[in-house]
């Protein structure tokens, strides 16, 4: 399982946007978002560039891959 930190998520809608975006990337599954800690866990892997693009398109900032 991979854990990343995302800045700016405040609500379930935020979490849903991040989850949906990441699940749309090939090679990523089982996305779990924790708003309280700002972390996202997922199985699999994808290019960090693509992960960053998805997070930014959702309106948030990838703090750490």
N, C-alpha and C positions, 0 to 999 in steps of 0.2 A: 504494500500500500504506500502511496506517495502522499505527502502532506505539503500543501502550499499555504502561504499567508496572503490574504486579500484585504486591502484597506477600503473602507467606505460602506460595507454592507451593514444595514441597520434594521432590516425587516425581512419577513418571510418572502415578500415579493423579490427583494434583492437576492436572497438565497436561491430562489427559483430561477431567476435569470442566469445566475452563474452556473447552477446545476444543469439547466437545459443546454446552455452554450457548450459546456465541457462534454456533456454526453453526446453532443453532435460531432465531436472530434473522433476520428478513427483511432482505435487503440485504447480509448478510455471508457471505463464502465464503473458502476457502483459508486457514483459521486455522492458524498455526504458533506453538507455544509453546516458549520457551526458558527452562527452569527455572533454569539457571545465572545468567542475567542478569535474570530476572524480567520478561521482555518477551513481549508477544504481538503478532504481526503478522497482519494480515488484509486482504483485498481488500473493497472496498465501504464502506458506511457505515450507521450506525444512530444513533438518538438516544442521546446520552451517558447519559441517565437509564436507558434500557433496558440499556445495556452495564453500567453500575454495578450495576443490580439483579441481572443474571445473575452477575456476579463475586461479589457479596455472598451470593447464594443458594448459590454453590459453596463459600462459607466463606472468601473472600479479600477483599482490599481493593484497590480501584482507586486507584493513586497518581497517575497522570497519564493523561489521555485522549490 
